[in-house]
């Protein structure tokens, strides 16, 4: 027995019963032992003594239970009991649990994602020492940070409030490291840049102010850690190597530390070079024309931003009076470094704040819906609760039980939400819609994000757990046991129903809008561009970056065209300064004048067409129809009369019609006359919204440019040509950086805005659908639970299934139908707005209408499924017996 | 045995406090001490002692610590805290007042009314 006792003692420890419990057991056991000792002393044999002692002790289990009660138990123990109880209850209603967890996961996940965007862009400062005193200069009315080099030097040397001022500028160059020349982003920085930022090189050294010796001096490169890692495989031997930037020799002197990715969050550079090394003396000495992106520096300790702004403004005034021709009034202000002041920070702040608000509202709506679901559960358990109250359980204890359940759900939802959110964020961080622009916004969730998500989960648990509190506190056990119901069934419209209707309407708006957007997107993918992008490969380069100038440019372009023609599988090749809809960033508008105009001023401009410089094959390769006149020939060179092909819009704007335009002349801004030899069909050039954009095409031999975009029409998948194109071009010039993409891929990037809007609407629509679903579920479940007895009687009296459903769910279904219709109508109105973002978005589309109706109906079916099952499975006999 | 009286509800706590006020005791010791100071006149089932002990510990009137008994066994010893001492004084006064009031009431003769 002794052995058994001690075994029980050990086992109880093993199984994690509280230490207190085990101690209690031990104490009672020892009491019996002491008594047995005494009995043995007066003559009883040990076994008999122990038996006697146990009898005298009385009901062991009972006294232990009572002792445990008396001692109160530890908090942990009772929490553990609550958790176990809650888990058991949740397991018994998997539908409810799944809905609750899913809703919370969506709401908390959305909040985590939005917060981490906020965290990454606005809360986290630049990763440099002492970021709080680092400021950027803003000139003029709040928006421009750019400055000319001589002005920068004056600000640097004359100010008394900064420890020092550095400036940087972002630009794209051709980099040749001996193999595979590429176009890369770099920061041109002043020599003092790294010293001002107080950062140390990872390896090698940085360049300094002392290295600057005028234009084209200090040809040094500092690599970013990322570029060193990906292109030099962390090779320390990279330091000291010679490379070429735009065909000029540079020496790699060092590598920046991994956490330093430049001073502008939206663009992280591949490397840094001194400003003086790339620019010529002319650019560096011109005071007019502000081009250096931003000037930054640390304020001296104790200097306020107001004092600094005053100091800088006095320098601005000095510059204005000394160089009145080059400088206007400078209203200098300071802004936090990293987001280029107001230009990016304010809209970003507004955007993120709006998102945060939206996410907060979603979470609130989720809490409200879950709260009503919880109220239903409390109502369903009213009898159980009443019995417990009657038996002396305290209300606090019962509430604690309910809160435990709510918190368990919210924590589970939060865990799922943050997990999904983290996965999404990881993908978002890795995803870069514009490979040409490397951003520096690490979206990966950090400790802040996890903490906020956990906090939100906790708060929402408390929030929706609190909904049934009043219900429990007010309930009178006597009443409930007698009548079996908590509240009277109201016929009037409650606030909760109105809120739910609003939610459903918003959901329907979102569903409508996202369907409209998707349809618009699909349609614009297959709309008429005025050319045929399928099966065309684009190889874009700038001969400028490869060091070609003057006569060498057309000669090289001719060789490139010839090399392309010999590639097997290529049907035809053309050359242009920029392929339409390829986001090349080179298309600009030029002013043209009628032939009769002699005074070429802004007020006499006849049209502002986009200018394409093309080889004669362009129209054939692009399959862009020329409606009248002729296309260019190789004889339209610089010895021939100047000619142009214009599009229909141009013809209509300047001449009235295409027929009138053919053969006529017009002037460009330098007064040169061009004859119109052909009319091309209208198309899309810069964006899909181009409906009335005038365009002129000039022969590239008459209007030479170093910008060279090769267009290759392929006989099969154009991607298969990419490797051959690259190698042929490298055969021509090893140092020429090329960017190759298919034309359809380029088009996809033009559609990026529409896509983003579509995805955002889709996500919001899904969230809205989930919320509506929980809302309707809650309401339907509530109504079934309230009217269980009534429904039971109906069934007993022979009501058919559809009559029961009608009685149980009619109100919820009516609400859904009403709110969905309202939402659909609103959505159709809102789609007019949408048309501004998504090209060809129109709500007058039977498929969209059908889609919305279907979506809302499935939401209704899903949400009322469980309550409907419950209503149908009513067993009147059992129900009436129980009640 | 038949000489022993049933405990009035609530009096066990007072007896425990009194017993422990005479020196630290373990549970069994408390029973023996109560028997000793009451002349074995009270009937207490041994196990009934423990809920009372735990209640008093929780109320902060007693404190407990493990030690070794005269029998050379482990045992949990209880002693009074300051609050317990104070409570014992109060309860003793209350009890005395109650007893004299009840006694006076029971001793009243008809002619005295």
Contacts between the chains, C-beta under 8 A, distances in Angstrom:
chain1	res1	chain2	res2	distance
A	23	B	76	7.7
A	24	B	50	7.8
A	24	B	54	7.6
A	26	B	74	7.8
A	27	B	27	6.6
A	27	B	50	7.4
A	27	B	75	7.9
A	27	B	76	5.1
A	28	B	47	7.4
A	28	B	50	6.5
A	30	B	26	7.8
A	30	B	73	5.9
A	30	B	74	6.1
A	30	B	75	5.6
A	30	B	76	7.7
A	31	B	26	7.9
A	31	B	27	5.0
A	31	B	28	5.0
A	31	B	46	6.9
A	31	B	50	7.8
A	33	B	71	8.0
A	33	B	73	5.9
A	34	B	26	7.3
A	34	B	28	4.1
A	34	B	29	7.9
A	34	B	69	6.5
A	34	B	71	6.0
A	34	B	73	6.4
A	34	B	75	7.0
A	35	B	28	6.0
A	35	B	46	7.0
A	37	B	71	4.8
A	37	B	73	7.5
A	56	B	45	7.9
A	56	B	46	5.3
A	57	B	45	7.8
A	57	B	46	4.7
A	57	B	47	4.8
A	58	B	45	4.3
A	58	B	46	6.2
A	58	B	47	4.0
A	58	B	48	6.7
A	59	B	47	6.3
A	60	B	47	6.6
A	62	B	47	7.5
A	63	B	47	3.6
A	63	B	48	6.7
A	63	B	50	5.4
A	63	B	51	6.4
A	64	B	50	7.7
A	66	B	50	7.5
A	66	B	51	3.9
A	67	B	50	4.5
A	67	B	51	4.9
A	67	B	53	7.6
A	67	B	54	4.7
A	68	B	54	7.7
A	69	B	51	7.1
A	70	B	50	8.0
A	70	B	51	4.4
A	70	B	52	7.3
A	70	B	53	8.0
A	70	B	54	4.1
A	70	B	55	4.0
A	70	B	58	6.7
A	71	B	54	3.9
A	71	B	55	7.6
A	71	B	57	6.9
A	71	B	58	5.7
A	72	B	58	5.2
